Amino acid sequence: MSERLQKVMAEAGVASRRKSEELIAAGRVWVNGKAVTEQGFKVERHDRIEVDGVPIQKENLVYFLLYKPRGVITSVHDEKNRSTIMSFFPDVVQRIYPVGRLDYDTSGALLMTNDGELANKITHPKYKFEKTYTAKVKGIPSIEKIERLEKGVVIDHKKTAKAKAKILSSDTEKQTAVIQLTIHEGRNHQVKNMFQAIGHPVMKLKRESYGFLNTDGLQPGKWRALKVSEVNRLKQQFGM
């Protein structure tokens, strides 16, 4: 299967896709002994790719499930030198990145990989990949408000897709509730905005699972490699 040259370079850890495009434009990338300056040039797995005369080697694909703690940035780099999720992977040599994101103050399941094709499918809305969250919210939502979450609420003039929601517990004295919410979209701050739309702001938020992958057995800040069977199951969901 052919892939874009800059994508292959990025997955091999040469540079980011944008930087790889700059290297291509500068004539520093050769494929099968010929310089390539065309953006979007397609290559095959058996093609020989060189950057400044040095052959690149495609990285082995790796897959990790991280229990992201609160107070950590979901980013590979941070200009303000704040703690990022990469601090949990000091010994991983592959150029991994997060699939989707979690807010600074949100904890939970975060998939890390260098498999760009799988990452794109997980985050693409057409595949409707489910993510389940638990949210501690102010106030105790009525059944009608829970039904609103399930049917979709309007955020920024656009209605959210159908979801699954249920009250796990409530505290009448403190006037708080814990709600489980399952969605398959990935808009910015979507879960927080959905609860805000029904008048119950989020106090604490955790992503419990990506599809069938969850944080069971993991402590915050710890991760595990996915089993081969789990990777295969993910790929089968997307027809890969």
N, C-alpha and C positions, 0 to 999 in steps of 0.2 A: 504494500500500500504506500503510495507516495504521500509525502508531507512537505510543508513549506520549509525552506532551508533555514529561515530564522528560528522556526519552532524547534527543529532538530538541534540547532546550535544551543538554544536556551536550555533544552532538556539535557544536553551533554555538559552543561555547566560552564560553557564558554563565556556567556554574558546574558543579560536580559534580552528579551526579544527586540526591544527598541535599540539597545546598543549593538545587537547582532545586525540589525538593519543598517546601522551606520558603518559597521565593518564591511558589509556587502557593498554598500554604495561607494566605499573608499577603494574597492578593488582588492581587498586583502583576503578574500575568500575564494578558494578554488575548488571545483568539483570535477573529479576525474581528469585532473591535469589542465583544466581550463578555468580562467578567471570568470566569476559570475558577479554581475552588478545588478541584475534584474531582481526587484523586490517581489517576493511571492514565488520565486523559482522553486519548482517541485523536485524533490530528490527521493530516491528509493533507498531501502535499508542497506543494499550492497554497495552504494556509491561511496567513493573515497572523498572525504571532505577535509580540506586543509585550511587553517587560518595562519597567515604569515609563514606558510611552509610547514606548519606542524599539524599532523593528522589529529582529528578529534575522535574521541571514543565515546560512544553513547553510553550514558549511565544505566546501570541496572535500575529497574523501576522498584520503588519502595513505597510502603504504605504504613502510616502510623496513626493511632488514635490517641489524641492527647486530652486529658482532663484539664482544660484551661481554668486556672484560678481567676478570681476577680483581681483587678488592679494590674492587668497585663495587656499590652497592645497586641491586637491581631495583625501583625505586620512583620515583614522580613527585616525592614530597617525603620528607624524612627529618627527624624531630624532633631528631636529634642532630647535624644539619648535616654528615653524612657525604656523600661524593661519591655522586651517583646517576647513573643512565643519562641523565637529562635534560641533564647537562653536555655531552654529545656533540651536542646539537641546539640550540645557542643561536640559530640563525637560522631555525628552523622556527616559523612563526606559528600553525600549527594545534595544537589541543589533543590531542597524541598520548599514547599510553600503551602499556605493554608487553603483549604477548599471552602470558600465562603468566608464569613467573618463572625466574630462575636464582639460586642461592645466591651469597652474597658472595664465596666462594672458588671459584666455578665460572665458567668462561669459555664462550664459544661463541655460536652463532646465537640471536638474539633479534629477533622481529618487533615492529615499532613501527607503530601505526596509529591513526586516529580512526574506523575502520569497526567500530562495535560489533557489528553483525550477524555479520561475518566472524570477529571475535575470539571471539565466543561459540561459534560452530560449531567453530573450531579447538580450543578448550579443552574442549568438551563430550565426555564419554567415549563417548557413543553413536556418534560419527562415527569413532572409532578412528584419529585422525590420528597417524601415526607420527613419532617423534623418535628420532634416533640419537645415542648418546653414545660417547666413548672414555674409559675409566677406567684409570688406573694404580693397581694394587692391591697390597697386601702379600701375599706368598706367591704360589704358582702354583696356580691352581685345577685340580682334576682334571676329567676329562671328565664324571664323574658330577655334579660341582657345577655345571658349565656347563649340563648338562641340567636341573638343578633350577631354574636361572634361567629357562630356556626354558619349563618346565612351570608355573612360578609358585611363589613362596615366601610363607610366612605373615608378614605384618607387621601388628602391632596386631590380631591375631585375624582378619585377613582376607587371603585368598590373592590374590596379584597375578595379573593376566591373563597369558596366554601371551606370550612374548617371543622375540626372536631374539638369540643370543649366540655369540660366537666369540673365541678367543684370537688376537690379532694378533701378539704377541711375548712372550717371557719371558726373564728374566735369572736363571739358576740361581745365579750368584755373589751377586747382591744380593737374591735371593729376591723378585722383583717380577714382575708381568705387566701387559700392556696388553690390555684386553678391550674389544671393541665390543659394545654392547648397544642393541637397538632395542625401544622400548616405545610403547604408545599411550595409557597412562594418565597421570595427572598428579598423583599424591598428593604431599604435602609430603615433600621429601627422599627421594623414592622410590628413585632409583638408588643413592644411598649406603646406604639401608636394605636394599636387595636384596643388595648385596655384603656388608654386615654380617651378614645372615642366613645366608650360606654360609661365614662365617668369614674373609673377605678384605676388610678395611677399605679404603676409597678413600683414596689419597694425593693424587690429582690428577684433576680431572674437567672434561671439555669436551663441550658439545653440538655435534656436528658438523653436524646438519641438522634442519630442520623439513620433513618430507616430502621434496620435491625441492629445497628451498632450502638452500644450504649457504654456508659462509664462504670458499669458494675465491676467491682474489684479494683478500681483505680482510685488513688487519692489525688487531690488537686495538685497540679504540677507534675504528675506522673503520666507516662504513656506506655503503650504496648504496640508491638508490630502486629499488623493484621495477619490472620492465618491465611494460608493459600485458599482454603475453602471459602473464606469470607470475601477475598478478592474476586474469586471466580463467581461467587453469588452476586456481588455488585455488578460485575461486567455482564452477567446473564440478564440482569434487570434492564440493561440498556442495549441488549442485542450485540454486544461486543465479542 
